[in-house]
Each structure stands twice: as C-alpha cells, then as structure tokens.
Amino acid sequence: MANVLWLQGGACSGNTMSFLNAQEPTVVELITDFGVNILWHPSIGLEIGEQVTNLMNDIIKGKVQMDILVYEGSIIQGPNGKGTMNYFCDKPMQEWVKDLSKVAGFVVAIGDCATWGGIPAVPPNPSESTGMQFLKKAKGGFLGADYKSKGGLPVINIPGCPAHPDWITQILVAISTGRIKDVLLDDYHRPKTFFTDFVQTGCPNVVNFANKVDGGFGKRGGCLFYEVGCRGPMTRASCNKILWNRQSSKTRANHPCLGCTEPGFPHHDLKKGSVFKTLKYLGFLPQDVPAGNSKIGYYTRAGFEKVMGGAEKLLGVDQATRETSK
C-alpha cells in the first residue's frame, strides 16, 4: 500500500488528463493491482474545502502517512517570494509544498512546469515560477539542490508537456512495490528507463536525417530537423518506443519534436520565430546541433556530406550507379 497525495500549482491540468489515460497500467489497475491509495487528487478527489485542509494538516502532523507526494505545475512564488498568487486551503501553495515535502516518502514532479518551471517560468516570469528542484537547467528550484525525501532520493522528475501517462503510472508502481531504488536517475533526476534514448530513436525519418534530406512542415519524405525545428536528435524521451495512445508520436505523424522533456523547454524562451522553425547562423547553420556533437564538428561533417551529395547529383553519379547495377 502506498498513499499518494497529488497537488497542482501553476498548471493546466494536462498531466492529470494524461495520467487518466494511462494504459500500462491504467489508473484503476494502479489502485486494484498495485496497492496505490490516492489520498486526494484535485480532479478526482471527493473531499473539498476544510476536508482537504484537515487532511494535509494531518499528514504534516504525522497522523496520516503520505508515501508519495505528486506535484503538477510550477511553484508560484510571486509576488516578491510570498507565493500569494497561488493561494490554496488558507495559505500559499508553496507553504504546503514546503511542509509536505518534509514528511513525504518520495516526491515526484510531473510535467515541465513542476520539473523545471516550464512555460510559466519563461522571462519575464511575472509569477516568479520555478520547478520543484530545478529552474530550467539550474539545480535548486524551490526545494533546493540538496533536498532529499525521507526515502533518500531527490525529487523524481517526469518531464513532458504533458508527460506520457505510462511514465507516470510505472514510476508510481516502482515506488509502491519497493523497487524505486532500482531505477537510475540522470543528472536532471529523470528515470533513465524513459529518458536515455533520443526521440529520434524509432523515428521513421531517421534515414532522411542521416542523408541530410530536408523536409517541410506537414510533408512526407524529409527530416524535420533541418527546416522546421524538430528537436528529436537532442531530446531524451521514449516517445517512439512507448507510443502515445499505443498508436503514434509527433515525429511519426510528421510533426517536429518540440523537445518538451528537456530542461530548456520552451526552447529559446519562445523567441519570435523560434517555434516550428530551425534557427540558423548565417542563414544555413543550425544554432542547435544533435546531442554529442560540437558545433564546429557537426558543421564540417554536415557541410561536406551536403556538398558531396549535390556533386553526385550534378555529375549523375546516382544515375550511373543505377545503370551499372542493371
């Protein structure tokens, strides 16, 4: 049995909607088969008003055990660090989070806003939003860089906008069954189970990426990295391995990956012209290059391959090769 309290801060409820669509396991299976007891959830909890306030106070006082604190949405600290922009159950939400995190067995941040601030934290950030233990790529966030739950782990981050439903339920299963310490976390506290491979892994356009074949938005037959801002080559997530709705993913539907599982999201702070467009230096060199590459090294290799590919077409090498092979 694992008691779960789910709270929402500066959130759009997108991660809750995702969670309720989980399939492996479903939310019902989470409760019936894996012993998860949801103490309260803002969308499906039956308690209201003073009942919720009393429940949280009982948790803080140790009268009710809370094994998992799930938090969705940014921590709103405005104005001036007081947090009164997000008032909940008689006091700022940030105060509840601070007190509850001290008694939580484990803390799980769901979605980009909770993990590192997300869209609410885009400058000028009027709500003074931050993530639970990160603000963008900087470790610290609301709870501080050294925070660890009673279970001995930092905040477990499940990023995404929204996070995949099965990422959420499978981590809750790992905690409820006592196997969470077998799950390795990366430098951003993401479970490596889901955030080791790049989104590009399993993408049907990966051959076009390798061959430097440009694509266009909504078109088939080309890689979306070169022109329409696809971040699949530098975004760690299992979107093309654990498919959405068991059917597809952005890149399988020929939509560019937005890089929503990385701490830089939204990338370029939503600068005008940065969405669905590959930002470039000198009009042809991508500002962001695939992970594991230096910019100079990537530009050199990509440029050489592009030039040689054009030369082969100009000289009719492809045609000559086909005729020779007949």
C-alpha positions in Angstrom: 0.0 0.0 0.0 1.3 3.4 -0.9 -0.6 6.6 0.0 -0.4 9.3 -2.7 -1.3 13.0 -2.4 -1.5 14.8 -5.7 -1.4 18.6 -5.8 -1.5 21.2 -8.6 0.2 24.5 -8.7 0.7 26.7 -11.8 -0.8 24.0 -14.0 -3.1 23.5 -17.0 -4.1 20.0 -15.8 -2.6 18.5 -18.9 -0.6 16.0 -16.9 -3.7 14.9 -15.0 -5.5 14.4 -18.3 -2.5 12.3 -19.5 -2.4 10.3 -16.2 -6.1 9.4 -16.5 -5.4 8.0 -20.0 -2.7 5.6 -18.8 -2.8 2.1 -20.2 0.2 0.1 -18.8 -1.0 0.2 -16.0 -4.3 2.1 -16.0 -5.2 4.2 -13.1 -7.8 1.6 -12.0 -5.1 -1.1 -12.1 -2.8 1.2 -10.2 -5.3 1.1 -7.3 -6.6 -2.5 -7.6 -3.4 -4.4 -8.6 -0.5 -2.3 -7.1 -1.9 -1.0 -3.8 -1.8 2.7 -4.6 -4.2 4.7 -2.5 -4.9 8.2 -3.7 -5.5 10.2 -0.6 -6.6 13.2 -2.7 -6.4 14.5 -6.2 -7.8 17.9 -7.3 -9.7 16.5 -10.2 -11.0 13.1 -8.9 -10.8 13.6 -5.1 -14.2 13.6 -3.3 -13.1 15.9 -0.4 -13.5 19.6 -0.7 -12.7 22.7 1.4 -11.9 22.1 5.0 -11.7 18.3 4.4 -8.7 18.8 2.2 -7.1 21.3 4.6 -7.6 18.9 7.5 -6.1 16.0 5.5 -3.0 17.9 4.7 -2.5 19.1 8.2 -2.9 15.5 9.5 -0.2 14.5 7.0 2.1 17.2 8.2 1.4 16.2 11.9 2.1 12.5 11.1 -1.4 11.4 11.7 -1.8 10.2 8.1 1.1 8.6 6.2 2.0 10.0 2.8 4.3 7.8 0.8 4.3 9.8 -2.4 3.8 13.5 -2.9 3.0 14.1 -6.6 3.2 17.7 -7.7 1.9 19.1 -11.1 2.5 22.6 -12.2 5.0 25.3 -11.4 5.7 26.5 -7.8 4.4 30.1 -8.0 6.5 32.3 -5.7 5.1 35.7 -6.7 4.8 38.4 -5.8 8.1 39.0 -4.2 8.6 35.5 -3.0 5.4 35.4 -0.9 3.5 33.0 -3.1 0.2 34.6 -2.7 -0.5 34.5 -6.4 -1.4 30.8 -5.8 -3.4 30.6 -2.6 -4.7 27.2 -1.6 -6.5 26.0 1.5 -5.9 29.1 3.5 -2.3 29.7 2.6 0.1 29.9 -0.3 0.6 26.6 -2.1 4.4 27.0 -1.7 4.0 26.7 2.0 2.0 23.5 1.7 4.7 22.0 -0.6 7.5 23.0 1.8 5.8 21.4 4.8 4.6 18.3 2.9 7.9 17.6 1.2 9.5 17.2 4.7 7.3 14.3 5.6 7.0 12.7 2.1 8.4 9.2 1.5 9.1 10.2 -2.1 8.4 13.4 -4.2 7.5 13.1 -7.9 7.3 16.2 -10.1 5.1 15.6 -13.1 5.4 17.7 -16.3 7.7 20.5 -17.3 6.2 23.2 -15.1 6.8 21.0 -11.9 10.2 19.8 -13.0 11.9 23.0 -14.1 9.4 25.8 -14.4 8.1 25.2 -18.0 6.2 27.9 -19.8 5.2 29.9 -16.7 9.0 30.4 -16.0 9.7 32.0 -19.4 11.1 35.5 -18.9 9.9 37.9 -17.6 8.3 35.2 -15.4 5.8 37.6 -13.7 4.5 34.8 -11.4 8.1 34.0 -10.2 7.5 30.4 -11.2 10.1 27.7 -10.6 10.3 23.9 -10.6 10.5 21.7 -7.6 14.3 21.2 -7.7 15.3 22.8 -10.9 14.8 26.1 -12.7 15.5 25.4 -16.3 18.9 23.7 -16.2 20.0 25.2 -12.9 19.7 22.8 -9.9 18.0 24.3 -6.9 14.5 25.3 -7.7 12.1 25.6 -4.8 13.2 22.8 -2.5 16.9 23.4 -3.0 19.8 21.4 -4.6 20.4 19.3 -1.5 16.8 18.2 -0.9 16.1 14.5 -0.4 12.8 12.9 0.6 12.5 10.5 3.6 13.1 7.7 1.1 16.6 9.1 0.4 16.0 10.3 -3.1 15.8 13.8 -4.7 12.7 14.9 -6.5 12.0 12.3 -9.2 11.3 14.3 -12.4 8.9 13.0 -15.0 9.0 15.9 -17.6 6.9 16.4 -20.7 4.2 18.8 -21.8 2.4 16.6 -20.9 4.3 13.6 -19.6 3.4 10.3 -21.1 0.8 8.6 -19.0 2.6 5.3 -18.7 5.8 7.1 -17.5 3.7 8.4 -14.6 2.0 5.2 -13.6 5.0 3.0 -14.0 7.1 5.2 -11.7 4.3 5.1 -9.1 4.3 1.3 -9.4 8.0 1.2 -8.8 7.6 3.2 -5.6 4.6 1.3 -4.4 6.3 -2.1 -4.9 9.5 -1.0 -3.3 11.6 -1.1 -6.5 12.2 2.7 -7.0 15.8 2.5 -5.8 16.5 0.1 -8.7 15.5 3.0 -11.1 18.6 5.0 -12.1 18.2 8.8 -12.4 20.1 11.0 -14.7 21.7 14.4 -13.9 18.2 16.0 -14.2 16.6 13.4 -11.9 14.8 11.8 -14.8 14.4 8.0 -14.7 16.9 6.6 -17.3 14.3 3.9 -18.1 12.4 6.5 -20.1 15.0 9.3 -20.7 18.1 7.6 -22.1 17.4 7.2 -25.8 16.7 10.2 -28.1 13.2 10.8 -29.6 15.0 10.2 -32.9 15.2 6.5 -32.0 12.4 4.9 -33.8 11.5 8.0 -35.9 10.6 7.0 -39.5 12.6 10.0 -40.8 15.9 8.9 -39.3 17.2 7.8 -42.7 16.5 11.2 -44.1 18.3 12.8 -41.1 21.4 10.7 -41.8 21.3 11.6 -45.5 20.7 15.3 -44.8 17.4 15.2 -46.8 15.4 18.3 -45.9 11.7 18.1 -45.1 8.9 20.6 -44.7 6.1 21.1 -42.3 3.3 18.6 -42.9 5.2 17.0 -45.8 6.5 13.4 -46.1 9.9 12.4 -47.3 12.3 14.6 -45.4 13.8 15.2 -42.0 12.1 18.0 -40.0 15.3 18.9 -38.1 16.8 21.0 -40.9 14.0 23.4 -41.5 11.1 23.2 -39.1 12.8 23.0 -35.7 12.5 19.3 -34.8 14.5 18.6 -31.6 14.4 14.8 -31.9 18.2 14.4 -32.2 18.8 16.3 -28.9 15.8 15.3 -26.8 15.9 12.3 -24.5 12.5 10.6 -24.3 10.9 7.2 -25.3 8.1 8.8 -27.4 8.9 6.5 -30.3 9.3 3.4 -28.2 6.3 3.8 -25.8 3.9 5.3 -28.3 1.2 7.8 -27.4 -2.3 6.1 -27.3 -0.4 3.0 -28.4 -0.5 4.4 -31.9 1.9 7.2 -32.8 4.1 10.1 -31.8 4.8 13.6 -33.0 7.5 12.6 -35.4 5.6 9.5 -36.7 2.8 11.9 -37.6 5.4 14.1 -39.3 5.2 16.8 -36.7 8.5 18.2 -35.3 9.5 17.2 -31.8 9.3 20.3 -29.5 11.9 19.0 -27.1 9.5 19.1 -24.2 11.3 16.6 -21.9 14.5 18.7 -21.8 15.1 21.4 -19.1 15.5 24.1 -21.8 11.8 23.8 -22.8 10.3 26.0 -24.1 13.5 26.5 -26.1 14.8 29.9 -26.9 12.2 31.2 -24.4 9.6 31.3 -27.1 11.5 33.9 -29.0 9.5 35.2 -32.0 10.2 32.9 -35.0 11.7 30.1 -32.9 8.6 27.8 -33.0 8.3 25.3 -35.9 11.5 26.8 -37.4 15.1 25.8 -37.2 17.1 28.9 -36.1 20.3 29.3 -38.0 23.6 31.2 -38.1 24.3 32.9 -41.4 21.1 31.6 -42.8 22.2 28.0 -43.1 24.0 26.7 -40.0 21.6 25.4 -37.3 22.0 27.0 -33.9 21.2 23.8 -32.1 23.0 20.7 -33.2 22.4 17.0 -32.4 23.5 15.9 -28.9 27.0 14.6 -28.7 28.3 16.9 -31.4 30.4 20.0 -31.2 29.1 22.8 -33.4 32.2 23.1 -35.5 32.5 19.3 -35.9 28.9 19.0 -36.9 29.0 21.9 -39.4 32.1 20.5 -41.0 30.7 17.0 -41.5 27.3 18.1 -42.5 28.6 20.6 -45.0 30.9 18.1 -46.6 28.2 15.5 -46.9 25.8 18.1 -48.3 28.3 19.3 -50.9 29.2 15.7 -51.9 25.6 14.8 -52.2 25.0 17.8 -54.5 28.1 17.0 -56.6 26.9 13.4 -57.1 23.6 14.6 -58.4 25.2 17.2 -60.6 27.6 14.6 -62.1 24.9 12.0 -62.5 26.7 9.5 -60.2 23.4 8.2 -58.9 22.1 7.5 -62.4 25.4 6.0 -63.5 25.4 3.7 -60.5 21.8 2.5 -61.2 22.6 1.8 -64.9 25.8 -0.1 -63.9 23.9 -2.3 -61.4 21.4 -3.4 -64.1 
